[in-house]
Amino acid sequence: MAYALITGASRGIGLAIATELARQKFDLLLVARSVSSLQQAAQQLAKDYGIKTDFLAIDLAETGAAQQVYDWCSQKKYSLQILVNNAGYGLSGPFEKHALAEHIDMMQVNMTALVELSYLFLPQLRQQSKAYILNIGSSAAYQAVPGLSLYSASKAFVLQFSRGLHQEIRKSSVSVTCVCPGSTDTNFVDRAQIGEKGRKAAEKVNMTPQDVAKQAVDAMFARKAEVVTGLLNKAGKFMAWLLPKGLVEKTAGSIYD
């Protein structure tokens, strides 16, 4: 059976998606930075669901990391049916607060690695009778977010790239889905260095990674182009479309003052 490869699979939404796919008896390839977390997750999923698992510890911010992932799969003769581009993170605060190298690393993970992995594995996915690319975007993709400017822009890129590719290859065996979660109970706020005001706002509307993963996987298998998880996030998307951009941006940015 062909494998599902999930990036950012050691915790949060990535691990929850891996668990949901394991529950549906897909063999898994887990990719993230932490060897110990990956090893524990791979062993536990194999034990709990009776599936095959393997893992690769790599930092997708490194130049050439996507090629290394592809080469690893080729060397081990793993063929993919599902590619889940979940790895991603944010940096909060004023744009100039972070070093340029930090911004470039985030763009590498959120956008470049996602594009490279999609490009490298697409020919292989086309060989399957049914295959899927699942890209994890964000509700931040629907408006500029002062205080998370580059992150929201990177997720807007993910959304538009995913929708375009979905239409390009819609007549093929491969479907592309972009799932856009809102606040989720993960370590995102820690990695992004979100302030106390933003943390408290997130806690009020947090979804569980398991709920997001279930909706994401269901949308992927339904071959949908785009899904926003949660009623509040759907409402937020509509309001971002309906209201003047300046008002939406000011409101979004006020969370991260």
C-alpha positions, 0 to 999 in steps of 0.5 A: 500500500502507498504511504501518506507523508506528513510534515510537521508530524511530531505534534499538534495538527500534524500528529493529529492528522497522522493519527486520523490517517492511521485510524483509516489504516494508511501507512505513514511517513512522519517528517519533523525536526525532533528525532525523539518525538518522531520516534515515539509517535511512529512507534505508538501509531504502529502499535495502536493501529497495526500500520507501517511507519517510518520517520525522517528528522529534518529541518525544512528551513534548510536549503535542499531539505525537500530534496532530501525528503524526496531522496529518502523516500526514493532510497527506501522505495516508498511510494506516496498516495498522500502528501500532507504539507503541514509544517509551518509556524509564525513570528509575531510582533513588528516586522523589524523585531526579528532578524531577516534570517528568521523571516527567511527561514519561516518563508522557507518552511511555510512556502518554499518547502511546500512548493518543492515537496508538491513539485517533487512528489506530484509525478509519483502521485499521478501514478496512483488511481487516487492521490491527494495533496493536503496543504495546511493554510490558516484563517490568517490567509484571508486578511492582512494581520499587522503583528503577523504580517509575513505569516499571514502573507505566507498563508495567503500564498499557500491558499492561492497556490493550492487553489490554482493547482487544484484547478490545474490538475482537477482532471487528473487522479490527484486532488489538492486541498487547502485547509485553513484552521483558526486558533488551535490548541498547539504550540503555535503561540509559543513558537510565534512568541504571541503576547498575553493579549493574543494568547487570551483571545486564542484560548476563547476560540481554540479548536482541538488538533483532533477536530481540525485533523478530522475536518481536514482529512474529510475535506481531502478525501472529498476532494474539496479545494478549500475548507475553513474549520469551525463556524467562528472561522467561517464567519471570520472569513465572511466578515473579512470579505464583507467589511472594508479591508482597513477595518478588518486589518485594524481589528486583526492587528489589535490582538497583537498590539 
